[in-house]
Every structure is written in structure tokens, then in C-alpha cells.
Amino acid sequence: MSKEKNKNKISKEKSRFNFIKSFEFILFVVSFLLFSNTIRNGYCLDDELVTEKNRIISKGLGGIKKIFTSYYTEGSDQKYNYEYRPIPKVTFALEYALVGFKPSISHFINVLLYSIGIIILYKLLLLIFSETYALFSFLCCLLYAVHPIHTEVVASLKNRDELLAFLFGISSMYLLIKIWKPDSAFSIQEKYSKKIVLTLLGIVLLILAIFSKKDAILFFGLIPLGFFVARKGNRIAYLILSFTIVTVFFSQKFLRNILLEKEQYIREFKFQENPLYFPHTWQETLAIAGKSFLFYFKIFFIPYPLRFYYGFNQISQESGFVIEVFFSIIIVSVLLYFAFKTFKTQTYIFTGSIWFLIATFPFLNILTPAVGIVAERFAFISSVGLSILFVGFLSLIFKIDWKGMSIVKLKNTKSGFFISMILIIIIFTGYSFKRNSNWKDRFTLYATDIKHLTNSAKANEMMASAYYAKAQNEKSFPYLKIYADSAIYFYERALEIYPNYFTVQNNLGSLYFNLLGDSKKPIPYFKKALELDSSYVPAMQNLAMCYLSNADTINSLYYLNLSLMKDSYESPKVLITASIIYHRLKNYKRSDEYLNQAKMKFPNSDLPHIQHSNFLLSQGDTLNSMKELQHAVDKNTQFKNVYLFLVQQYQRIGQFSKAEEIQLKLNKITGTQ
């Protein structure tokens, strides 16, 4: 009889194991297939930070040491260095070393990371709610997996930092909760020695999460929540948990201080990114906090329209009584009421509510302002809580006891719940699949979303700049004029929303001058930019070039010298501009001085060599021009035309092996065979 009982017990455990593995397989396949259409996308918003335009990543394995000792944006064309996220940059450097820059491979890896993360999330929920709630946990993860607000994270290569922070964070959370649950399989000595080793692994995983993106600090609150709900420990377990969190906090700060080079340029935030970076009242903070909370709550249940950026004045700044603040307080109160009321009977309501509140609070612009005020990527971790909450509240409505619930039983006896879940998953799946294609490239994304961003100064500026870039690459004048007019329209719209947008004033003047060949009309725009920011060097440079075109040498040299005095020499551009102006004034000695100064101050930059090549080429000195371009290639220039020109010239003079070498390097950068 005892043998029969053991046999039945083993059979049930095997059946449950297969049941869970089937759910894991379904979650992986659904999430991977749903986002697989992002694999054919190209580079998009901010991807240049971590792909072909990043000079450190372009070094492949040779750049990994520098990655760990530099800031996240270093190596790109960003003016300021900020954040420390070495882990995602290392993954891109390894990619480049193996296959070159291929967006399809990068997107494939993002989709794979997301799908693996969904499986680990499922394992985590099984651990927290127990395996008897396998179907409930599966439905929560399925809803999370297909949600449209996750497209930004999966489809954007730059947002691999979010994927890795999530993956390492939930892996650490799963491991720490699992190893400290009661376990009789080992002797006391073996049990604790093994648990300590695995705890150290959990610490490493959490550090990797924070080194992927500092948002992973959210797990300092989520891990204790998981411990509390799972009831998987004793005093020693909670002592170890406290030790783990303290160790991770100080370890990551210690490692960061040791690894990072001390030089840093603090990012200069703009008003249009978030007005709270500038002097404001507590009422304005409260108003934006209420709007932010309501945004994250609403966008989960009604994820339309989705947008690539928000910022001022898409999220308005008015203070006083704001209806969004009132509704936010009501929602938080209701969540907390139901969380504690149902804690003993439906712990998932408590878990979902507290998870959402913990993971949302840092993005409410209370402790620190967020770039863009709100963003869909900021909801990546908090939406786990709302997925649990959604399925949980639907369970209360249909009075479902999830313990041991099967799909067949759910379908037959709770058809209302079953149909509701199927409908919402189908709707979300369809919208996610469609949204993925919107992230095909930068221009497609902007053009798709801009109709929903009529009040965002930054978004309109980005749309204008995208049209400007298309116009610069267009050779047919009718199309060039169409793109230029579109750029002007969106620049002017950005100025309507935020008249003090000095970079837009400068860019609009630049468009008239550099693209449409007008040397009179741009001057008021450049002067307005300087009026708004007297230290804005690009406007000074543009005025110098503009006055030079009008044969006004005095004003040209005045603004040139002003730019040289104001520039902090974070890039070689102002020195190159000086070289160009003196070259056009036929003062070749001064021109060479500034060009050589640019080469000395910025030994790793390709720009001085490219400009020197242009000068030499205009003088008919093709051979020395090629030497300068070779220097640019050696410094991993991202200008593809440089490679193409060199290939042609090496072929022309019969150096076919050299031409092939340059072509191979170009292929690696562009990701072609």
C-alpha cells in the first residue's frame, strides 16, 4: 500500500513538472514569436549610443577594459558623460567582435533576452505563490509577455540595459528566495555552506543588474516583498537578506568608484526634457507626480496611443488643484485597501499592488526628475505588478480558486474569465506586433507617433531634425525642398510650444544657411539662440560662417574668436571651424595651426583628419589626402564615405590588398558580408 502511495505521489509530481515545463515552453515561444518581427528592424532612437557610432564598442574585445572604466555615453557623440552601465556595452562589444555591427543580430539577442526573462519571471511567481498556482502565474506572465508597452524596451537596442537589469534582477530574486526556503535534503552543515555560496551568486547577479542599469535598485524593495509573501524563511534567512542588500549596495558603489575614471562631464538637462530640473514649487512637483502616476496606471490598461517621447508640454506643469492628483490618491488608497484586506486569502492582490507601488514610485518625479517626465520603458518592471493585479482582480470578480486550477476546468466552469483573458491577450498581441514595426527606424517611429505628440517640444524638434537629415541626404531638389519645409514646420511648432528652445533657434537658422543657401535669413535665429544662451558655441560658429558668406570678415572673426574663448574643448568642432574660416580667408598658416591643435587635443578623433583630407583634396594632393583618411579609418571613423573613397583610390593605384582590407572593415561596421 505504501509503495502504491509513493508511486502515485511520484506520478503526480512528474505530471506537475511536465505541466509547468509546458507553460514555460509556451511563454518562451509566444514572447519570442511576438517580438520576432523586430529582428528585421534597423537602428532606431538612441541606438547610436551602443552601436556603430560608439568608438569604444567599435574596438570590440579591445574596448572592454575601457568600457568598465568609462561612463555609459562615452565613445558616442554625446557631449556629456553620464551613468555607469558597462554590462550592456560589453554585450555589444562582444557582438561586434564576433559578427560586426548587424542590427538583425542585435535585435535577435534583445528578443532572446526578453523571452528568457519571461521564463525566469514565471519561475519566480511559482516560488512566491507556490506551484499549485501554476495556471495563475502562467496567465500573469502571458499578459506581461504580450503587453504593448514593452515594445520600446525590446525593439530599442539602447534599451538592452533595461532587459539585462530585469533579467539579472529577477534571477537574483528567484535564487535568494529559493535557497532560503526550508530544505531537508542536506545536513545542516552542507545546507548552509551551499546556501552561502548561492547567496554570493545572488549578490553577484544583483550587482550585474545594477551595472546594467541603476533602476535595478528597485529589487532592494522587491526582494523583501517576495520573501514576505512567500513566507520562505526564518530569522536567519531575513538576516541574510538584509546582509545581501547592504553588501550589494556598498559593493556596487565601491566597484564603481574603483573602476571609473574620475573625469566626468555632468549632463546638462533641458527645460523641455523636464521643467522640474529648474526652480519650481512643491505644488508643481505634486502636479507632475500625480500625472505621472496616472500615466503608468492608465497606460497598462489602455496602452494607446504609445509614443516615443513625452516631456514638456505633453505632460503639462500647472500647479494648484489638479484632477490627476486627486485620482492618483484615490487609486493608491483603493489598492492599499484591497491589498491588506485580501492578504490572507488572495496574497496575489497584495503582491501585485505593493510590487506596482514600489516599482513606480522612483519614476513619479518626486525624488528626482525623469528625462521626458514619463516613459513606457519606466513601466517595464512595475507592469509585472499590474499583470498580477489584473489577473487577481478578474479572479475576484469571477470567484476563482486558483489552487490546483487547470485550463480545462477554467474553460468549462469559468468561461467568462477564460473569454475575458483570451480577448485581452489577443488585443494586446495584435497591437504589440503592429507597434514593433513602428520601431523600424528613427524616421518611421517619429512619423508614426508625432500626430499624438502635438504638445511635446522635444518630440517636434526630433521630428524636424529627422526631416533635416533626410533633406541633407537628398540630391533631388524637389524632394529636398519638401523635406526642408517639413523640418521648418516642426521646428516652428517646437518654438510655439517652448519659445526659449535655443537649440531649435540655432537648428532652424542652420537649415536655412546650410541647406537652402540663405545667408541673410538665418542671422536672427542664431542671434536669438545666443540671446537665450550667451554661452552657446554652435550659434557663434554658425554666425561666424554666415557672416563670412556675406563677406563680413570683421563680424565673422568676432564670433569665431568668441566661440574659441567660450568653448570648453570637449570636441574638435570649434577648432575645425576656425581652420575652415581661415582657410577660406586664404590664411593657410592660421588654418593649419588650428587643425594641428585639433589633432593634438583630440588624438582619438577622426574629424581633424577628415577635414585635413578635404583641404588636401581641394589642392589636388590626392596621395596625402588618402593618408589623412587612412588615419581616420585607423581611428574607427563611422563615416562610410571615407571607406568607400579609400577603397576606390587604393584600387586606382593598384593596392588591391589594401583596398580589400578597408572594404572588410567597412563590411564589419555596416554588418554586410
VOSE-510843 format. One record per residue (C-alpha): residue number from 0; residue in one letter; x, y, z. Coordinates in steps of 0.5 Angstrom, whole numbers, padded with zeros to 4 digits, m for minus. Last residue first. Layout:
! VOSE-510843
  seq  type      u      v      w
  NUM     a      X      Y      Z
...
//
This chain:
! VOSE-510843
  seq  type      u      v      w
  672     q   0058   0080  m0092
  671     t   0055   0086  m0089
  670     g   0054   0089  m0082
  669     t   0056   0096  m0083
  668     i   0062   0097  m0079
  667     k   0064   0090  m0081
  666     n   0063   0091  m0088
  665     l   0067   0097  m0088
  664     k   0073   0094  m0084
  663     l   0073   0089  m0090
  662     q   0073   0094  m0095
  661     i   0079   0097  m0092
  660     e   0083   0091  m0092
  659     e   0081   0089  m0099
  658     a   0083   0096  m0102
  657     k   0090   0095  m0098
  656     s   0090   0088  m0102
  655     f   0089   0092  m0108
  654     q   0094   0097  m0108
  653     g   0094   0098  m0116
  652     i   0093   0106  m0115
  651     r   0086   0106  m0117
  650     q   0084   0100  m0113
  649     y   0087   0104  m0107
  648     q   0083   0110  m0109
  647     q   0077   0107  m0110
  646     v   0077   0103  m0103
  645     l   0079   0110  m0100
  644     f   0073   0113  m0102
  643     l   0069   0108  m0100
  642     y   0072   0108  m0093
  641     v   0071   0115  m0092
  640     n   0064   0115  m0095
  639     k   0062   0110  m0089
  638     f   0063   0116  m0084
  637     q   0064   0112  m0077
  636     t   0071   0113  m0076
  635     n   0075   0107  m0073
  634     k   0081   0111  m0071
  633     d   0085   0107  m0076
  632     v   0080   0109  m0081
  631     a   0081   0117  m0080
  630     h   0089   0116  m0080
  629     q   0087   0113  m0087
  628     l   0083   0119  m0089
  627     e   0089   0123  m0087
  626     k   0094   0119  m0092
  625     m   0089   0119  m0097
  624     s   0089   0126  m0097
  623     n   0097   0126  m0098
  622     l   0096   0122  m0104
  621     t   0090   0126  m0107
  620     d   0094   0133  m0107
  619     g   0090   0137  m0112
  618     q   0089   0143  m0107
  617     s   0082   0141  m0106
  616     l   0084   0134  m0104
  615     l   0089   0137  m0099
  614     f   0084   0141  m0096
  613     n   0079   0136  m0095
  612     s   0084   0131  m0092
  611     h   0085   0136  m0087
  610     q   0078   0136  m0085
  609     i   0078   0128  m0085
  608     h   0084   0128  m0081
  607     p   0081   0133  m0076
  606     l   0074   0129  m0075
  605     d   0077   0122  m0074
  604     s   0078   0124  m0066
  603     n   0083   0120  m0062
  602     p   0088   0125  m0062
  601     f   0084   0130  m0059
  600     k   0088   0136  m0057
  599     m   0094   0135  m0061
  598     k   0089   0134  m0068
  597     a   0085   0140  m0066
  596     q   0091   0144  m0065
  595     n   0094   0142  m0072
  594     l   0088   0144  m0075
  593     y   0088   0151  m0071
  592     e   0095   0152  m0073
  591     d   0094   0149  m0081
  590     s   0089   0155  m0081
  589     r   0093   0160  m0078
  588     k   0098   0159  m0084
  587     y   0093   0158  m0089
  586     n   0091   0165  m0088
  585     k   0087   0164  m0095
  584     l   0081   0167  m0092
  583     r   0077   0161  m0094
  582     h   0083   0157  m0090
  581     y   0082   0162  m0084
  580     i   0075   0160  m0084
  579     i   0076   0153  m0084
  578     s   0081   0152  m0079
  577     a   0077   0156  m0074
  576     t   0071   0151  m0076
  575     i   0076   0145  m0074
  574     l   0078   0149  m0068
  573     v   0070   0149  m0066
  572     k   0069   0142  m0068
  571     p   0075   0139  m0064
  570     s   0070   0136  m0058
  569     e   0070   0138  m0051
  568     y   0074   0144  m0052
  567     s   0071   0148  m0047
  566     d   0069   0153  m0052
  565     k   0067   0160  m0050
  564     m   0074   0163  m0052
  563     l   0074   0160  m0058
  562     s   0067   0161  m0060
  561     l   0068   0169  m0058
  560     n   0074   0169  m0063
  559     l   0070   0166  m0069
  558     y   0064   0171  m0067
  557     y   0069   0177  m0068
  556     l   0072   0174  m0074
  555     s   0066   0173  m0078
  554     n   0064   0180  m0075
  553     i   0070   0183  m0078
  552     t   0070   0179  m0084
  551     d   0063   0181  m0087
  550     a   0064   0178  m0094
  549     n   0057   0175  m0093
  548     s   0059   0168  m0093
  547     l   0064   0170  m0088
  546     y   0058   0173  m0084
  545     c   0054   0166  m0084
  544     m   0061   0162  m0082
  543     a   0062   0167  m0076
  542     l   0054   0166  m0074
  541     n   0054   0159  m0075
  540     q   0060   0158  m0070
  539     m   0057   0163  m0065
  538     a   0051   0159  m0065
  537     p   0055   0153  m0064
  536     v   0058   0156  m0058
  535     y   0052   0157  m0054
  534     s   0055   0161  m0048
  533     s   0050   0167  m0049
  532     d   0044   0162  m0048
  531     l   0037   0166  m0050
  530     e   0041   0172  m0053
  529     l   0045   0167  m0057
  528     a   0040   0163  m0059
  527     k   0036   0169  m0062
  526     k   0043   0171  m0065
  525     f   0043   0165  m0069
  524     y   0036   0166  m0071
  523     p   0036   0173  m0073
  522     i   0042   0171  m0077
  521     p   0039   0165  m0081
  520     k   0035   0170  m0086
  519     k   0041   0173  m0089
  518     s   0046   0167  m0091
  517     d   0041   0163  m0095
  516     g   0044   0157  m0098
  515     l   0038   0153  m0097
  514     l   0041   0147  m0094
  513     n   0047   0150  m0090
  512     f   0044   0157  m0088
  511     y   0037   0156  m0088
  510     l   0038   0149  m0084
  509     s   0043   0152  m0080
  508     g   0038   0158  m0078
  507     l   0033   0153  m0076
  506     n   0038   0149  m0072
  505     n   0040   0155  m0068
  504     q   0033   0157  m0066
  503     v   0032   0150  m0064
  502     t   0038   0150  m0060
  501     f   0035   0156  m0056
  500     y   0029   0153  m0054
  499     n   0026   0159  m0051
  498     p   0020   0160  m0055
  497     y   0017   0153  m0052
  496     i   0011   0150  m0055
  495     e   0011   0155  m0061
  494     l   0018   0154  m0062
  493     a   0017   0147  m0062
  492     r   0012   0148  m0068
  491     e   0017   0152  m0071
  490     y   0022   0147  m0072
  489     f   0016   0142  m0074
  488     y   0014   0147  m0080
  487     i   0022   0148  m0082
  486     a   0023   0141  m0082
  485     s   0017   0139  m0086
  484     d   0019   0145  m0091
  483     a   0026   0142  m0091
  482     y   0024   0135  m0093
  481     i   0019   0138  m0099
  480     k   0025   0142  m0101
  479     l   0030   0136  m0101
  478     y   0024   0133  m0105
  477     p   0024   0138  m0111
  476     f   0032   0139  m0111
  475     s   0033   0132  m0112
  474     k   0040   0130  m0108
  473     e   0037   0128  m0102
  472     n   0042   0126  m0096
  471     q   0041   0133  m0093
  470     a   0034   0133  m0094
  469     k   0033   0127  m0090
  468     a   0037   0129  m0084
  467     y   0033   0136  m0084
  466     y   0027   0131  m0084
  465     a   0030   0127  m0078
  464     s   0032   0134  m0074
  463     a   0024   0137  m0075
  462     m   0022   0130  m0072
  461     m   0027   0131  m0066
  460     e   0025   0138  m0065
  459     n   0017   0136  m0065
  458     a   0019   0131  m0060
  457     k   0023   0136  m0055
  456     a   0017   0141  m0055
  455     s   0012   0136  m0054
  454     n   0005   0139  m0055
  453     t   0003   0136  m0061
  452     l   0005   0129  m0059
  451     h   0000   0124  m0062
  450     k   0001   0126  m0069
  449     i   0008   0125  m0068
  448     d   0008   0118  m0067
  447     t   0008   0115  m0074
  446     a   0013   0120  m0077
  445     y   0018   0119  m0071
  444     l   0018   0112  m0071
  443     t   0019   0111  m0078
  442     f   0024   0117  m0078
  441     r   0028   0113  m0073
  440     d   0028   0106  m0076
  439     k   0023   0100  m0076
  438     w   0021   0102  m0069
  437     n   0014   0103  m0072
  436     s   0014   0095  m0074
  435     n   0014   0093  m0066
  434     r   0008   0097  m0065
  433     k   0004   0093  m0070
  432     f   0006   0086  m0066
  431     s   0005   0089  m0060
  430     y  m0002   0092  m0062
  429     g  m0004   0085  m0064
  428     t  m0002   0081  m0058
  427     f  m0005   0086  m0054
  426     i  m0012   0085  m0057
  425     i  m0011   0078  m0057
  424     i  m0009   0078  m0050
  423     i  m0015   0082  m0048
  422     l  m0020   0077  m0051
  421     i  m0017   0071  m0049
  420     m  m0017   0074  m0042
  419     s  m0024   0076  m0042
  418     i  m0026   0069  m0045
  417     f  m0023   0065  m0040
  416     f  m0026   0069  m0034
  415     g  m0033   0069  m0037
  414     s  m0032   0061  m0038
  413     k  m0031   0060  m0031
  412     t  m0033   0053  m0031
  411     n  m0031   0050  m0037
  410     k  m0025   0054  m0039
  409     l  m0022   0054  m0032
  408     k  m0023   0047  m0031
  407     v  m0020   0045  m0038
  406     i  m0014   0050  m0036
  405     s  m0013   0047  m0029
  404     m  m0014   0050  m0022
  403     g  m0009   0047  m0017
  402     k  m0010   0053  m0012
  401     w  m0013   0058  m0017
  400     d  m0020   0059  m0013
  399     i  m0024   0063  m0018
  398     k  m0029   0068  m0016
  397     f  m0031   0071  m0022
  396     i  m0030   0078  m0020
  395     l  m0024   0076  m0015
  394     s  m0021   0073  m0021
  393     l  m0021   0079  m0025
  392     f  m0018   0083  m0019
  391     g  m0012   0078  m0019
  390     v  m0011   0077  m0026
  389     f  m0010   0085  m0027
  388     l  m0006   0085  m0020
  387     i  m0001   0080  m0023
  386     s   0000   0084  m0029
  385     l   0000   0091  m0025
  384     g   0005   0088  m0021
  383     v   0009   0086  m0027
  382     s   0008   0093  m0030
  381     s   0012   0096  m0025
  380     i   0019   0093  m0028
  379     f   0018   0095  m0035
  378     a   0014   0102  m0033
  377     f   0020   0106  m0034
  376     r   0021   0104  m0041
  375     e   0014   0107  m0043
  374     a   0017   0114  m0041
  373     v   0015   0120  m0036
  372     i   0018   0126  m0035
  371     g   0022   0126  m0041
  370     v   0028   0126  m0037
  369     a   0026   0124  m0030
  368     p   0026   0129  m0024
  367     t   0029   0126  m0018
  366     l   0026   0124  m0011
  365     i   0019   0127  m0013
  364     n   0019   0126  m0021
  363     l   0014   0120  m0020
  362     f   0019   0115  m0023
  361     p   0022   0113  m0017
  360     f   0015   0111  m0014
  359     t   0013   0106  m0020
  358     a   0017   0100  m0018
  357     i   0015   0100  m0010
  356     l   0007   0102  m0012
  355     f   0007   0096  m0017
  354     w   0010   0091  m0013
  353     i   0006   0093  m0007
  352     s  m0001   0092  m0011
  351     g   0001   0086  m0015
  350     t   0004   0083  m0008
  349     f  m0003   0085  m0004
  348     i  m0007   0082  m0010
  347     y  m0003   0076  m0010
  346     t  m0004   0074  m0003
  345     q  m0011   0073  m0004
  344     t  m0014   0070   0002
  343     k  m0009   0072   0008
  342     f  m0008   0079   0004
  341     t  m0015   0080   0002
  340     k  m0016   0086   0006
  339     f  m0009   0089   0006
  338     a  m0008   0089  m0001
  337     f  m0015   0091  m0002
  336     y  m0014   0098   0002
  335     l  m0008   0099  m0001
  334     l  m0010   0099  m0008
  333     v  m0016   0103  m0006
  332     s  m0012   0108  m0003
  331     v  m0007   0109  m0009
  330     i  m0013   0109  m0014
  329     i  m0016   0115  m0010
  328     i  m0009   0119  m0009
  327     s  m0008   0118  m0016
  326     f  m0015   0121  m0018
  325     f  m0014   0127  m0014
  324     v  m0007   0128  m0017
  323     e  m0010   0128  m0024
  322     i  m0015   0133  m0022
  321     v  m0010   0138  m0021
  320     f  m0011   0143  m0016
  319     g  m0006   0148  m0016
  318     s   0000   0147  m0020
  317     e   0001   0147  m0028
  316     q   0007   0143  m0031
  315     s   0004   0140  m0037
  314     i   0006   0133  m0039
  313     q   0006   0134  m0047
  312     n   0009   0141  m0045
  311     f   0014   0139  m0044
  310     g   0017   0131  m0044
  309     y   0013   0126  m0048
  308     y   0018   0121  m0052
  307     f   0017   0115  m0057
  306     r   0009   0115  m0056
  305     l   0004   0110  m0055
  304     p  m0003   0112  m0056
  303     y  m0006   0108  m0053
  302     p  m0004   0102  m0048
  301     i  m0011   0103  m0044
  300     f  m0010   0098  m0038
  299     f  m0002   0099  m0037
  298     i  m0002   0106  m0040
  297     k  m0007   0108  m0035
  296     f  m0003   0106  m0029
  295     y   0003   0109  m0031
  294     f   0000   0116  m0034
  293     l  m0004   0116  m0027
  292     f   0002   0116  m0023
  291     s   0006   0121  m0028
  290     k   0000   0126  m0027
  289     g   0000   0126  m0020
  288     a   0008   0127  m0019
  287     i   0007   0132  m0024
  286     a   0002   0136  m0020
  285     l   0006   0135  m0014
  284     t   0012   0137  m0016
  283     e   0009   0144  m0019
  282     q   0006   0144  m0012
  281     w   0012   0144  m0009
  280     t   0015   0150  m0013
  279     h   0020   0150  m0018
  278     p   0027   0152  m0020
  277     f   0029   0148  m0026
  276     y   0030   0141  m0027
  275     l   0023   0140  m0025
  274     p   0021   0143  m0032
  273     n   0023   0136  m0035
  272     e   0026   0135  m0042
  271     q   0024   0142  m0045
  270     f   0027   0145  m0039
  269     k   0034   0142  m0041
  268     f   0039   0138  m0037
  267     e   0046   0139  m0037
  266     r   0050   0132  m0036
  265     i   0055   0132  m0032
  264     y   0062   0132  m0035
  263     q   0066   0127  m0031
  262     e   0074   0126  m0030
  261     k   0075   0121  m0025
  260     e   0076   0114  m0029
  259     l   0071   0109  m0026
  258     l   0074   0102  m0024
  257     i   0075   0104  m0016
  256     n   0069   0108  m0015
  255     r   0064   0104  m0019
  254     l   0067   0098  m0015
  253     f   0066   0101  m0008
  252     k   0059   0104  m0010
  251     q   0057   0097  m0013
  250     s   0060   0093  m0006
  249     f   0056   0098  m0002
  248     f   0049   0097  m0004
  247     v   0050   0090  m0006
  246     t   0053   0088   0001
  245     v   0047   0092   0005
  244     i   0042   0088   0000
  243     t   0046   0081   0002
  242     f   0046   0083   0009
  241     s   0039   0084   0010
  240     l   0037   0078   0006
  239     i   0042   0074   0011
  238     l   0039   0077   0017
  237     y   0032   0075   0014
  236     a   0034   0068   0013
  235     i   0037   0067   0020
  234     r   0030   0070   0023
  233     n   0027   0064   0019
  232     g   0025   0064   0011
  231     k   0020   0062   0006
  230     r   0014   0066   0008
  229     a   0013   0067   0000
  228     v   0010   0074   0001
  227     f   0015   0077   0006
  226     f   0021   0074   0002
  225     g   0018   0077  m0005
  224     l   0017   0083  m0002
  223     p   0024   0083   0001
  222     i   0026   0082  m0006
  221     l   0022   0088  m0009
  220     g   0025   0093  m0005
  219     f   0032   0092  m0006
  218     f   0030   0090  m0013
  217     l   0028   0097  m0015
  216     i   0036   0098  m0014
  215     a   0035   0095  m0021
  214     d   0034   0102  m0024
  213     k   0042   0103  m0024
  212     k   0042   0100  m0030
  211     s   0047   0094  m0033
  210     f   0051   0095  m0027
  209     i   0045   0095  m0022
  208     a   0043   0088  m0025
  207     l   0051   0086  m0025
  206     i   0051   0088  m0018
  205     l   0044   0084  m0017
  204     l   0047   0078  m0020
  203     v   0054   0078  m0016
  202     i   0050   0078  m0010
  201     g   0045   0072  m0012
  200     l   0052   0068  m0013
  199     l   0054   0070  m0006
  198     t   0048   0067  m0004
  197     l   0049   0061  m0007
  196     v   0055   0060  m0004
  195     i   0052   0062   0003
  194     k   0047   0057   0001
  193     k   0051   0051   0000
  192     s   0055   0052   0006
  191     y   0049   0053   0010
  190     k   0046   0046   0007
  189     e   0052   0042   0008
  188     q   0053   0044   0015
  187     i   0046   0043   0017
  186     s   0045   0036   0013
  185     f   0042   0037   0006
  184     a   0035   0035   0003
  183     s   0031   0038   0009
  182     d   0030   0044   0006
  181     p   0026   0050   0009
  180     k   0026   0056   0004
  179     w   0033   0060   0004
  178     i   0036   0058  m0003
  177     k   0029   0059  m0007
  176     i   0028   0067  m0004
  175     l   0035   0068  m0006
  174     l   0035   0065  m0013
  173     y   0029   0068  m0015
  172     m   0031   0075  m0013
  171     s   0038   0074  m0016
  170     s   0035   0072  m0023
  169     i   0029   0077  m0022
  168     g   0035   0083  m0022
  167     f   0039   0079  m0027
  166     l   0034   0079  m0032
  165     f   0031   0086  m0031
  164     a   0037   0090  m0031
  163     l   0039   0086  m0037
  162     l   0033   0088  m0041
  161     e   0033   0095  m0038
  160     d   0040   0096  m0041
  159     r   0038   0093  m0047
  158     n   0034   0099  m0048
  157     k   0039   0102  m0053
  156     l   0037   0097  m0058
  155     s   0030   0099  m0058
  154     a   0025   0094  m0060
  153     v   0025   0090  m0053
  152     v   0025   0096  m0049
  151     e   0020   0100  m0053
  150     t   0016   0094  m0055
  149     h   0014   0093  m0047
  148     i   0008   0098  m0047
  147     p   0005   0093  m0052
  146     h   0004   0088  m0047
  145     v   0005   0081  m0050
  144     a   0010   0078  m0044
  143     y   0006   0081  m0038
  142     l  m0001   0078  m0040
  141     l   0003   0071  m0041
  140     c   0007   0072  m0035
  139     c   0000   0073  m0031
  138     l  m0003   0068  m0034
  137     f   0002   0063  m0033
  136     s   0003   0065  m0025
  135     f  m0005   0064  m0025
  134     l  m0004   0057  m0028
  133     a   0002   0055  m0024
  132     y  m0002   0057  m0017
  131     t  m0001   0050  m0014
  130     e   0007   0051  m0016
  129     s   0007   0056  m0010
  128     f   0005   0064  m0010
  127     i   0012   0066  m0009
  126     l   0016   0061  m0012
  125     l   0011   0060  m0018
  124     l   0012   0067  m0019
  123     l   0019   0067  m0019
  122     k   0019   0061  m0024
  121     y   0015   0065  m0029
  120     l   0019   0071  m0028
  119     i   0025   0067  m0030
  118     i   0021   0064  m0036
  117     i   0019   0072  m0038
  116     g   0027   0074  m0037
  115     i   0029   0068  m0042
  114     s   0024   0071  m0047
  113     y   0026   0078  m0046
  112     l   0034   0076  m0047
  111     l   0032   0073  m0053
  110     v   0028   0078  m0056
  109     n   0034   0083  m0055
  108     i   0039   0078  m0058
  107     f   0035   0078  m0064
  106     h   0035   0085  m0064
  105     s   0043   0085  m0064
  104     i   0043   0080  m0069
  103     s   0039   0084  m0074
  102     p   0042   0090  m0073
  101     k   0049   0088  m0075
  100     f   0055   0091  m0073
   99     g   0061   0086  m0073
   98     v   0060   0079  m0073
   97     l   0064   0076  m0067
   96     a   0068   0082  m0064
   95     y   0062   0087  m0066
   94     e   0057   0082  m0062
   93     l   0063   0082  m0056
   92     a   0063   0090  m0056
   91     f   0055   0090  m0056
   90     t   0055   0085  m0050
   89     v   0060   0089  m0046
   88     k   0056   0096  m0047
   87     p   0050   0092  m0044
   86     i   0055   0091  m0038
   85     p   0058   0097  m0037
   84     r   0052   0101  m0035
   83     y   0055   0107  m0031
   82     e   0051   0114  m0032
   81     y   0053   0120  m0035
   80     n   0059   0123  m0040
   79     y   0056   0129  m0043
   78     k   0057   0132  m0051
   77     q   0054   0125  m0053
   76     d   0058   0124  m0060
   75     s   0059   0116  m0057
   74     g   0065   0114  m0054
   73     e   0063   0116  m0047
   72     t   0055   0115  m0046
   71     y   0056   0110  m0041
   70     y   0061   0112  m0037
   69     s   0068   0110  m0037
   68     t   0073   0105  m0033
   67     f   0069   0098  m0035
   66     i   0068   0100  m0042
   65     k   0075   0102  m0043
   64     k   0077   0095  m0041
   63     i   0072   0092  m0046
   62     g   0075   0096  m0052
   61     g   0080   0091  m0055
   60     l   0075   0086  m0055
   59     g   0071   0090  m0060
   58     k   0074   0097  m0062
   57     s   0068   0099  m0065
   56     i   0065   0099  m0058
   55     i   0070   0105  m0056
   54     r   0068   0109  m0062
   53     n   0061   0109  m0061
   52     k   0058   0110  m0068
   51     e   0057   0103  m0070
   50     t   0052   0101  m0064
   49     v   0052   0103  m0056
   48     l   0050   0110  m0056
   47     e   0048   0110  m0064
   46     d   0042   0106  m0061
   45     d   0039   0113  m0059
   44     l   0032   0112  m0063
   43     c   0033   0107  m0068
   42     y   0038   0102  m0072
   41     g   0035   0097  m0077
   40     n   0029   0093  m0076
   39     r   0028   0086  m0079
   38     i   0029   0083  m0072
   37     t   0023   0087  m0069
   36     n   0019   0082  m0073
   35     s   0021   0077  m0067
   34     f   0017   0080  m0062
   33     l   0011   0076  m0062
   32     l   0015   0070  m0064
   31     f   0020   0070  m0058
   30     s   0014   0072  m0053
   29     v   0010   0067  m0055
   28     v   0015   0061  m0056
   27     f   0018   0063  m0049
   26     l   0011   0063  m0045
   25     i   0009   0057  m0049
   24     f   0015   0053  m0047
   23     e   0015   0055  m0039
   22     f   0008   0053  m0039
   21     s   0010   0046  m0042
   20     k   0015   0046  m0037
   19     i   0010   0047  m0031
   18     f   0005   0042  m0033
   17     n   0011   0037  m0034
   16     f   0013   0038  m0027
   15     r   0006   0037  m0025
   14     s   0005   0031  m0028
   13     k   0012   0028  m0025
   12     e   0010   0031  m0018
   11     k   0003   0027  m0019
   10     s   0007   0020  m0022
    9     i   0012   0021  m0016
    8     k   0006   0021  m0011
    7     n   0002   0016  m0014
    6     k   0008   0011  m0014
    5     n   0009   0013  m0007
    4     k   0002   0011  m0005
    3     e   0003   0005  m0009
    2     k   0009   0003  m0005
    1     s   0006   0005   0002
    0     m   0000   0000   0000
//
